[in-house]
């Protein structure tokens, strides 16, 4: 519930999934300037993993609610479902030649882990068997936050049913008139970015060139996988963006919309939380049998 708004931002009262009230103030740029709750220790180190995640979920949801209800750009870059969805639609509409132009380097880099060729990495101390995350930023036009109703709401209006509903429409469906209003196209795609972790908590990153002087709308972030396990790399990347939208809602403590209730690789940071926080199942694992889409402690 929004409790007020002034020149310092927007105030909210949020009841988390543990029935604890969180009083939060969100600045117009998304900074959390105030957060008070009486359900968990103030010292982060004294909270349980579940308690820390309840607090984090409330903060993420606060940013989303202010964005959706007040229109301020409070969501972190790469975490706005409207922007990710616009990127999904733009990528889904690409021809195979256009897709290869933008993402062929990413596909070949992943394939190099499995085809016997040398894996080219910018880190001299990295082993190709370490955790490597390959990233590419996606920029779309027009502005995905300028739709009315919001882009995500328009998109979800084409879905019904239960959790076995498709995670995205087929490409030929995207070309029909009912999706004409959801016009989104690629403006630019970045060079490849890299993240390496040695499994001991040590991370290093290397960024490629950014094509535009603004924040991207979405970031593709894939770990190496055997290409033989999938059919179309194009479809895999589009679905990956759908799983990112799913992760965004899960990490806000919210059950994802029906259209995004499917297991598969989404955000890298979400993968970590799903493995180690008790609120989540292995939503990142395409082979997992999901018992519940409610992101709370059983």
Secondary structure, DSSP 8 states (H G I E B T S, - for coil): -EEEEETTEEEEEEE-TTS-EEEEEE-TTS-EEEEEESSS-SSGGGS-HHHHHHHHHHHHHHHHHHHHHH----S-TT--HHHHHHHHHHHHTS-HHHHHHHHHHHHHHHHTTTSSS----S-TT--TTSEEEEEEEEEEES-GGG-SS-HHHHHHTT--SSTTS-SS--HHHHTSGGGTTS--EEEEE---EEEEE-SSS-EEEE----SSSS--SEEEEEE---GGG-S-HHHHHHHHHHHHHHHHHHHTT----GGG---S---HHHHHHHHH-TT---TT-TT---S----S--
